[in-house]
Amino acid sequence: MVLADFKSVRLVQAGWQVRFLPLPPKFMNKEFLQEKLRALPSVEVLLSSEELKDLVTLYSHPLVARVCREVIADVGEMIVSKGKEVNKKEILAEVNLRLEEQFSFRVQPVINATGIILHTNLGRAPLSDEILEQISEVATNYNNLEFILESGQRGKRGTLVEQLLCELAGAESTCVVNNNAGAMFLILSALAKGKEVIVSRGELVQIGGGFRIPEILALSGATLKEVGTTNQTTLEDYEKGITEKSALLLKVHHSNFKMAGFVKEATLQELAELASAKKLLLVYDQGSGAVLDTRQFGLQKEPLVQEGISAGADLVAFSGDKLLGGPQAGIIIGKSELINQLKKNPLYRALRPGKFTLSGLEETVLLYLKGQALEKIPIWKMISQPTQKIKERAEKISKEISSKSAKVSVVETTSYLGGGSLPGQGLPSYAVAIESTLPLENMAKRFRLAKPPVIGRISEDRFLLDLKSVFPEQDSVIASVISQILN
């Protein structure tokens, strides 16, 4: 096989310095090199081979042809630099490997056995069957996205979901954009451009993907005014920071980290009273989108979206695909006058969501209003699943596995909500644990490359498949994948 040689070529292409050993004299012969280069199969020959016909059907002719050209070029480099002879079979195998590697980045279903229910890297909240059915109907047909059926006139998108969100959160008005970072960017651009935004130093957080609150503030054209300290910011700190240039007070829920010890922060209600007295706006970046009391599941209390409104915030922003359990979206609720200003801003058109998001969000919110969230929204079904039930599932999977090369057992473990929600707070769970002579990283990779991919975690010299974040109907698939990998 020539995979090691191909990897060397890839390192050279990536800018790595790879030192090759001096070549034997015969490889320095020009005629010899030309003969080997002429012997290489052409792209047309490779594409017409039986081995690539299925790949052309699967990946398309242009993509397979491009990869063939790249492989032939790399083989030519190896012939010149190392005198390495490569046959057609090896070239075809490398073409296949590169296409598989390229298409491993294609968005595809995976089984989340990490125990992290809202795993940002794995797409956060999975959607319910009801939501998917609604999206599917909208996606496969024309729809009334901006059309009023009663009058036959052009309408505004998102009318129903806005009404449903107002009902759920007890707000005057609402609007929906593509994500919560976009929501904050729109708010600050529309309401505080060229003015000061006062925020606690303890709330200058970094959110997913490396985005930081100070950077969003800067891009919006607003001026950041830091008050207080990392661990102590009082109401007086905010008051002292207010000037004639101030536009709003910003309260950021630090949902993705936890502060403990000698800490103090002003409450939303205190800030609302101060903002009202100083004729400023109060914006609350709640982030997680919690609308259910998390204490009923043995967790600490997560601030609710509804509480932001009742405490007096003028606008509250949060995500649609975290604890709300819907599609990716940024949701802004609050006073009608301010929401109207946001919708008139040119940025709103750039950030507004499409038909899939709006139809999925409609169905999500409707499930809450019907009182069916725990039964039909996947993340809440997982969160509320009895620990004993998870243990029984793990034991059943373990009993189905027979392997002489590994030990498979059931272990007690802790799962987490993830997605920047309730940091450090765990939920009791059980996992299928695998102990083997195979290095753990290699074991994890084998599971990632399985069909379908199974994503677990390494803990205490064991590879764990935590069932808290696994759908019960996927248990048989996990058992099958374990058997294939261990046998």
N, C-alpha and C positions, 0 to 999 in steps of 0.2 A: 504494500500500500504506500501511497505517497502523501498521505495527509500531513505528516510532519513537514514535508517540503512545501506544500501549499501554505501551511501556516507561516512559514518563514517569509514567503512572498507577501502574504497579507501584512506581516509586521513591517516589511519594507514600504508597502503602500501607505501604511499608517504613520510613517515617519520614524519608525524604530531603526536603530542601527544594528544590523545582523552581520556578524563576521563569518564568512565562509572559508573553509580550508583551501589551500592552494590546489588547483586541479592537476591531475596527471597530464603529462605532455600530450598524449593523444587527443585530449579534449581541447587543446589549444589549436588543433588543426582546423583551418577555416573550412576546408572541404567537408570534414567530418560534421562540423556544426551545421553547415548548410544542408547536408543530407538528412540530418535528424529533423531540422526545421521543416524541410519539404515533406517529410513523412507524416507530419501532424495532420489529422483529419480537418477538413474545412468545416465551417459552421453549417453549411448546407448538408454535408454528409452526416454530421451529428444530428441535425434536426430530422433527417429522413430515417434515422435508426428506429427500430422497434422500441428500444428502451426509452426513448424520449416522446413517443406519441402520446402516452397518457399524461406526461408532464405538460405538453403543449395544450392539451384539452383542459387540464386543471389550472394552469397558470397563465396561459395565453402565449401565442407565438412570439410577440415582440419581447416579452420578458425572458423567455427561455433562450431566444436568440442572443440577447444581450449577455446573459450569464455564460453562454457558450463562448462568445467572443472573449470575455474576461478570462475564462479558464484557459483557453488556447493561448492567450497572451502571457498568462502566468507560467504556463508550461514552457513556452518559448524562452522566457527569462531564466527558468531553471536549467534548460538545456545549455544556454549560453554561459551561465555562471557556474554550473555544477556538472554539466555533462550528463544530467540525469535523464534516463530514458523512461518515458511514460507511455503506456499503451492506451488504446481507445477505451477499453473497459474501465480503466482507472479515471480517465477524463470524464466519462459518462457518470461515474459514481460521484465525482466531485461536483459536477453540474447539479445532480440531484441533491447533494448535501447543501450546497449554497442556496438553492431554491427553498429547501426546507427551513434553513436558518432565516432567510429573508421573510418568509411567510409565517414564521413563529411570532412575528410582531403584529400579525393580523388580529384584530379584536375578536376574541373567541370565548366561549364559555369555559370556565374552570371551576373546579370544586374547591371551595374555601374551607380548608380544615385547619386554619391557623388559630381559630378561636377568637379572632378579631371580627366582630359582627359588622362593623362599618369600616371595612378595610379600604382606605383611599386608593391604594395601588390596584385593588381588585374591583374597582367600580362603585365603591360605597354601597348604598342600599339597593338590593335586588327588588324588582317590582312584582306585585301580585298578579295572579292570573286575570283578575278582573281589569286591572290597569292595562295589562298587555292586550287583552281582547279589545278594549276601547281604542288603544293606540293603533292596533292592527286594522280595525274598521276604518279609522280615519286615514291611515297610511295607504290603504289599497283602494280608496275611493276619492272622488272630489269631496269637498266639505265646505261648510259655511264659516270658514275661519274669519272672513271679513265681509259677511253677507247676512242681512237681516231677512229671515224667511217670511216674516209677516208682511213687511212693506216691500220687499224686493229691492231695497236700497243697500248701498255699501254700508257696512257697519265697522265696529272696532273690534280687534281681536282681544280675546281674554275676558270678555264681559262676564261670562258665567263664573269662571274661576275666581275672579275678583270678588264677586258677590258671595261666593262660598267661603272665601278666606276671611272676609269681613265678618260673616256669621260665626266662623270658628274662633276668631281671635278677638271679637268684640271691638273692631276698629271701624272708623268712618269710611276709609277708603284704602285701596291697595293697588300695587302694580307689580308685575313680574318681569324679571330680566334673566340673563343667561346663567349667572351664578352670584354668590354673595359678594365676592370681590367686585364684580361689576355693579352690584347694588350700591356698595359703599362709594365706588368711584363716581357713580351717577349722582348720588346725594351730595357729595362734597363739591363736585363740579358745578352742580346746579344751584346750590345754596350757600357755598362758602368760597367761591373763586375770588382770589385777591383779598381775602379776609382771613382772620385768625380762627383756628379751631383749637380749642383748649382740651387737652387730654392728659391723663395721669401718666407719669413715667412708668408706672407699674403695668400699664395697659398697651404699651407700644409693642404689640405682639407680632410674631411671624406666623402666618397661616400657611396652609399647604402649598407645596410647589415653590417655596422660597419667597412668596409674596409677604411683604412687611407693611404694616399699617403706615409707618412714616413715608414709605415710597409711594403708596397709593395717595396719601395726602399731598405729596409733592407734585405728582403727575396731575392731580386735579386742579392745581393752581391755587390751592388753599395754603395758608402758612401755619405750620405746626407750632403750637405754644405748649411746651411741656410744663407741668406743674407737679409739685410733690416730689417724692422719692420712689425708688423701686418698690419698697415695701410699705410705705406710709404716705397716703395722700388724703388729706382731710378736706372737708367742705370749705374751710378757710383758704386752703391752697388754691382751689378753683376761683374763689371770690377775688383773691389778690391778683390772680392772673388775668382777670377781665379788663379789657381796655375798650376805647371807642372803636377799635378795629375788629373787635371780636364778633363772630357771626353765630357760633354755636358751641355747645359743650358736647363732647363725644365720650360716651361710656362704652367700653369694649369688654364684653364678657370673656375672661381668660379661660375659655372652655378646653383648650388643648394643653394646659399646664396647671399646676396647683401651687399655691403659695401658702406656707404655714409658718407659725412662730409669731414674731413681732410684726404683725401686719395690720393695716387699717385702710379702709376705703370708704368713700362717701356712698351712700345708698342712692338708688335711682330716685326715690321719692324726694330726698334732700336736694339732689341735683335739679329735679323738676321744679321745686319751689324756688331755687336760686335762679334758674333760667327764666322762670316767669317774672320774678322780681326785676331782673336785669334786662328783660325784653330780648332774650336770646332763645335760640332753639336748643332742644335736647334731642340728640340722636343716640340710639342704643343699638350697637352691633351685638345682637344676641347670639348669632352664629349657628348654634346647634339645631334650632328649629323644634325644640321640645314643646309639645302641647299636652302631653300626658304626665301625670305625677310619677316620677321615677321611684319614689319611696315605696310604692306598692310592690316593687320587685326586689326589695332589700338593698336598694342603692340610696346614696345620699340624694338630696333634693337638687334637681337641675332647674335653674330659673326658667320659667315658662314664657313663651311668646306673649300670652295674654296678660301676664303680670307686668310686662314692659309698658303696655298701653294703660293698664289700670294705675300704674305708678305715676303716670304723667308724661311719659316720653312722647315727643311730637312725632317721631318716626322710629320704627323698629325694623331692623334688617336681619334676615336669617336665610339659611340654606334649605333647599327643598329635598336634597338627597341625603341628609343626615338623619336626625331623629324623627323628622317628619315621615321618612320612608318612601318618598316619591322620586320623580326624575330630577336630574340636575337642574337647579334653578336658583335664582336669587329673588327673594320675596321681600317687598317693602310694604309695611302697613303703617297707618297713621292718619293724620289729619288731611281732609280732602283738599284743602287749599294747597298744601305742600305737595301732595301726590300729583295734583294737576300741574304744578310747576315742573315736576320731574318729567312728566309725560310730554311737556312742551319743549323740553331741552333736546337739541339735535342728537345728543348721545343716546337718548332713549331708543331711537330707531335703530342705532347700531347695536344696542345691547338686548333688544327685545327677543324673546324666544319664538320658536316656530310651532307648528301645529302639533308635533309629537309631544313636546313638553307640555303645552297647554292642555291637551286632551288627557295626558297621563296625570297631570296635577289636579285636574277637575275630579277624576275618579278617586284619587288619593284622599283629597279633602272630603269628598262625599262619604267615604268609608268611615272617617272620623265622626262626621255628623250623624251617621246611621248607628254609631256605637259599635262598629265592626272592626275597629283597628286591630285589636288583640287577636282576632280570629283570622283576619285576611291580609294584614300587612306583614310581609315576611320578617322584618327585623323585630317586630313586637312578638310574633310567634316564637322566634328564637329566644328573645329575652325572657319571655314568660314560660318557656318550656320547663317542666319539672326536672330537677337534677336526677331523680331516680329513673326517669324515662330515658335520659341520655346515657346513664350507666347501663341500662338494659340493652340499648342499641349497641353500645361498645362491646358488651359481652357477647352479643350475637355475632358481630363481625369477627371477634377474636376466635370464637369457636369454629368458624368456617375456614380458618387459615391453618394449614398444615405445612410446616417448613422445617427442614433439618439444618438450614444454614442461618436461621435467625430465631430470636425469641419474641413472640408476640404476646402482649399482656394488656390489661386494662388498668389505667392509673387515674387517680384523682388529680385534677388540675384547676387552673383558674383562667377564665375567659374575660375579655374586655370589650367594651362597647366600641372603642376606637373612633375614627372620624372626627377627632377633636371634641369628644363629648365625655364628661365625667372622668377626667384623667386620674389614673391610679386606682380607680374603683373596679374591683373584679366581681365576676359572677362565678359561682361554683360550677364545675363541669367535669366531664370524664373524657379521656382520650384513649385511642388505641396506640400503644407504645411499641416501637420496633427497635430491638437491639440486635446488632449484627457485626460481623468482622469487617464489613464494608464501611469505609469512611463515611461519616454522617453527611458531609457535603455531597458526596457521590450519590448517597441514598436519596437525598432531597432532590438532586438533579434528575434522577431516574423517575421520580414521581412527577416532577414538573414536565417531563417530556412524554409522559404517558398519554394515552388517548382514552378519555379526556385528561387534561392536566390536573393533577391533584397537588394543592399547595398546603404543605404542613409547616411545622416549625421544629427546631432543634432545641432540646432542653435537657440538661443533666445527662449528657452522653446518650440520649435517646432521640429517636425521630418520632414526633407526636402528631397524631391526626385527631385534633380536637373536634368533637361532634357538635359542640354548641352552635357553631356557624355552618353546619352541614344540614341540608334538607334531608329529612328521613328517607325520602324516596331515592336518595343518592347512596344510601348505605350499601346496597348490593353492588353498586359500581365500585365503591371503595374496596370492598372485599375482593372483587375480581382483580382490581389493579394491584393490590397487595400480593395476591397469589401469583400473578404474572411476574412481578418484580423479584419475589423471593424464591421462585422456582425456575 
